[in-house]
Amino acid sequence: MTELMKPSMPRHWLALSMLPRVGAKRLMALRQIAPGWPEGWLARLPAEAAQMMRHYLQMPGQGPLHARVEAAMAWLEQSPQHHLLTPDHPAWPAMLDELPDPPPVLWAWGALEALSLPALAVVGTRRPTREGQDNAWRFARDMAGAGYGVVSGLALGVDGCAHHGALEARGATVAVLGCGVDVLYPRTHARLRQQLLDQGGLLLSEHPPGTRAHPQHFPRRNRIITGLSLGVLVVEAAMASGSLVSARLAMEQNREVFALPGSLHNPQARGCLWLIREGARLVTSLEEILQELPERQWGIAPLASAVATCQGGQQAPRTPDTAVQDKRPEDPLWQSLYDTPVPVDALVERTGESIAALQSRLLMLELDGWAAQVAGGWVRRLA
């Protein structure tokens, strides 16, 4: 392995990843053949990129490439929770090396330990039905309770519900972004983003800090979501949903693809029904997913134990962030709310209480600033 690829030389690898017309495939191919540094690498780069890199190496402190690299490195120094992962970093997810075009670098904000768990991706429409919201939340919560990480994209809809569900179980959740990890997108997920960071989650992106969200980033972001995961659960998806792109990528990456069935009359279920016809596994319970995931190679608890835990058995307590714990209201009903609206009938099903009793408790939470009634149900607030 050349000196370039050592973790002590992150600036060079970072500069290479920022060159024009030098994609992930070319960089990873060069990494495999490991030509002599720097001339062997420069000889195999496009002319414009080679010229920029040579200028960067020969004239330190000058040029736009130097400015971009140093700005990114300055972000790393702002917090011990800011990380740059290269393929030789100890925390680099080995499963990404199986991709035909793995990202050359990953920017991370949060707890790298979140990458150490076997994970399931939970994806779906940005406009889920109430049933879809609840399904995303429940499956993610139960997966996290069984010891799996939950990976999603922090988007509106199913993504947000999945992250909330994992956090409810005190589990690890990874949000893969189509922007820089320091960019808040969407803005409505500010509380969720902070809660994710406070509870040991991780924000991940192949784009440098400061990169704004752009439509073309999200399809490529999806390959990282699926690449990090043993399987992908599609909760709800219309036929034009980007979640179908994620499912196709998962199949190409030899990952398991699961889909929840839905009504023939629900447009948001048609993508899932199509996936099932194309070979995705129809699932209706956590147990059906766990039976298909290769948990034994990761040393996960036996299936029966994991399912029992999620169906009401006891699990080893997780250590919550003290500051977050202290902020919680006394009424446990708050735990059943999240940033996307939860209808009262879903709360009735969850708690087993009458509508009248729930309305009284919800009113008290609202008066104390912990909840709010919006179109479609009730949402969680931080007082």
N, C-alpha and C positions, 0 to 999 in steps of 0.2 A: 504494500500500500504506500502511496506517495505521501510526501510531507503535507501536501495540500489537504488530504483527506483526514488528517488528524484533527481532533476537536480543538487543538491549540491554534488552528488557522481558520476560524469561522469567517473572517472577513473575505478571504479569497473565494470560498465556496459561495458566500452570499453575493459577492460581486458577479460571479458566473451566473447565478440564478436570475440576476437582473438584466442581463444582456439581451439586446433585441434579437429576434429570430433564433434564439437558443432555447428550445423547449425542454420539457422534462425528459423526453425520450432520449434526446441527444446527450444531455448531461449524465443520465444514468448509464448510457452505453459507454461514455468516456470513463465513467467511474469503474465500470467492469474491466475495461482493457487497461486502465491505469497507465497512460503514456507518461513520459517524463515531464516533470513540471519545471518551468511553464511552457517550454517550446513545443513539446509534444501535444499539449492541449491546444495551444494557440493555432497550430497547424491544422487542426481538425475543426476549427470554428469557422462560421461564415466570415467573410472579409471584414464587414463592418464591425461585427462583434469582436473579432480578434484585435482590430485596431483600438477599439475602446478599452479592451482588457489590457493591452500592452501599455496604453497611456496610463491606465490606473496603476499598473505595477511600476512603471518607470518614473512617474511623476506624482509621488504621493502628495495628497492634500489638494490636488487640482482636478478640475473637471466635474461634470454632473454626476458621473457614476460614483465618484468618491463622496459627494454630498449625500447621495441617496443611501449609500452604505453606512456612513457615519450617523445619519439621522436615525436609521434603524437600530444601530448599535447603541445610540443614546437612549432609545426607548428601553432596551434591555437592562440598562443600568438603573432605571427608575425604581424597580421593585424586584425583590427576590422571587416574586411570582411571575415575572416576565421571562420567557424562555425562547431560545432559537434551537430547534432540533434539526440536525443534519443526519444523513443516513448512518453516521458512525456514532451518534449520540447514544448513550446507554438507554435513554427512554424512547428512542425511535421505534414506532410500532412495526415489528417485523412483518406483519401481514400486508403492509403497504408495498413491500418489495415484490409481492406476487402480482401487482398490477402491471399492465403493459406500459403505463405512463405514470409512475408514482411521482408525487410532488418532490422537487429537489430539496425544498426546505419546508419546515412547518413552524409557524409562529404560534406560541402558546401563552395563555394567561390563566393561571390558576394552579391546581395541584396535578402534577404529572402522574401521581399515583392512579389517577382516574383512567390512565391508559393501560394499566397493568391487568385489569379484569377482562375476561371474555365478555363480549358485548353483543347486544342485539340492536339493530337500527329500527326505529319506529318512524314511519313517514306517512304522509297523506296530504290531503287538500288543505289549503288555507281557509276554506269555508266549510268546515265540517258541520254535519247535523248535530243536534244535541246528543244523539246516540253515539255518533262518531267521537265527539269530545270525551264522553264518558268512557268509551272503549279504549281510547288512546291513554287516558289517565290510568285506568285500571290495569291494563296490560303492562304499562311501564312501571307502575308501582309494584306489581307482583313480580316482574322480572328483577327489579332492583332488590326486592325482598329476598329473592332466591339467590342472590349473590352475583348477578350479572350487571355489567354496565349498560347504560342506555345511551345510544348515540342518535342525535337528530340535528336539525339545522337551525333551531331557534327562530323559525319563521312563525307567522301567525297560524292559528288553527291547530292542526294535529301536532305539529312540532312542539308548540308551547305546552299543550296538554301533556305530551310525553315527558318533557323535562319536569313539569310540575309533579307528575306521578312519581318519577324516580326520586325527586327531592322529598316527597312525602314519606317515602320508605327509608329516608336517610341513606339513599344509595348514591353511587357515582354516576354522573351524567356528563357527556361530552357534547358540546355544541360546535359543529363545524360550520364556519361562516363563509359567505360569499363577499366579504369585505375584510378590512383589517380588524384584528381582535380588539383594537381600541376604539373602533367605530360602533356607535350604538345604532343597530338596525335590526328590526324596526323599533322605533322610539317607544312604542307602547309596551315593549318588553324590558323597560329599564329595571323594574323591581325584580322580575324573573332573572335577569342577567346578574344582578347583584346577589340575589339569593343563591344562585348557582355557584358564584365565586365564594360566597361565605360558607357554603356547605361542602367544600371540597370538590367542586366540579371543575371543568376545564373548557375554556374557549380556544378554538383551534382554527387556523387558516393558513393557506399557502401564500396569501398576499401580505406584503409588508404592512406594518402599522401605518395608519393614515389612509389606506386605500379605501375609496368609497365603494358602496355597493353598486354593481352594474349587472344588468340582465345576463350578459354572457358569462359571468362568473358562476352562476348557480348550477348550470348543468355539469360543469367541471367539479364544482364543490361536491356534487352527489357521488362522484366516484370515490372520494375520500370517506364519506359517510358509510358507503357499502364496504369499502376496503377495510375499514376498522372493525367490521362486524362479522360474526359467524353466520348471521342470517338477517333478513330484512322483513319486517312486518308492515304491510300496507294496510292501513286502517280504513280509509275511505279515499277514493280517487275517481275523478271524472276521466273521460277518455282522453282529454287533452292535458291531464295533470302531469307535472314534472315528476311525480312519484312513479309513474310508469317508466320514466328514464332510469330512475334509481333501481327499479326492479329488473330492467334489462341489464344494467351494469352488474347487478348482483349475480344474475345468471351467468354472464360472461366471466365473472370472477369466481365461479364455482361456489357461490354462497347459496344457502337455503333461502327460498322466497316463500313467505307466508302471506295469505290474504284473508281478510274477514269478509264473509258473505254479507250481502245486503239485499234490500228490496229491489225487485226489478223496476219499480216505479221511482226509485231514488237515483237521480242523475249522478250523484256523488258516489254511488256504489258500482256504476257500470264498469269503471276501470278495474276494480277488484274482481268482478265477475269475469271480465275478459282475461285477467291474469290467471284465474283458476282454470279457465278453458285452455290456456296456453301451458299449463303444467305447474303453476304455483300451488302450494299446499293449502287447501281450505282448512282453517283452524277456527275453533270457537272457544278454546280454553288455553290457559297457560300450559297445562300438562301436555297438550298436543304439540306445542312448540318445543318444550324441553325434551320430549322423546326424540326429536329430530336433531337437536343441537349436539355436537360432539363434545359434551362437557367433560368427559372423562380425561381427555388429553390435557385439560387445564387443571385437573384436581378439584373440580367443583363438587360440592356435596351431592350424594346420590339423589336421583330423581325423586324418589318417594319422600325423602326428607325435605327437599326443596319445595315440592308441591304442598306438603303438610304445613310448612311454614307459611306459605302464601294463603292457605285456606283457613288460617286461624291459629296455627301452632305457634310455639314460642321460638324466637330467634335470638341470637346473641345481640345484645343492645349495641347500637352504634353510638359513637361519641359525637354529639351535635356541637356545632359552634356555639359557644357560651353566649356570645352577644346576640345571635339570632334567637336562641332559646329564651333569653330574658325578655325579648320584645314581644313574645307571643301572648295573646289574651288567655284568660283562664278557661274560657269555654272551648272545649275541643271541637265544636262545630266549625270553628275557623279553619281547622285542618282540612275540612272537606271542600273548602272554597279555593279558587285560584284565579288568575288574571282574566281568563275567558269565562263568560257567564255560565253558571251552573243552575239549571232549572230546579224549582222546588221539588218537583216529582222525583228528580234524581236524588235529591237530599233525603226525601222520604224513604227511598229504596235503600240508601246507604245507612241511614241511622235507625230505621224502623219506627220512627216517631210519627205522630200525627202532624198534619199540615198546620194546625193551630199552634201546637207546641213549637214547631220549627219557626213559624212566623214570629212568635214572641221572642225566641232566642236571637233570630236574625235582626229584629228591631233593636235589641240591646246592643248587639255588635255594631249596628249602624250608628247608634247614638254615641258609642264610644270611639267611632272612627275606624273600626276594624273591618267593616263590610259596607257594600253599597249595592243598591238595587238598580239594575240597568236593563235595557232591552234584552230579553232572553233569559233572565235569571239574576243570580247574585254573584258578585265578584269579591275577591279578597282585597283588603286594603291594609296598609301599614300605618298605624296611628302615630 
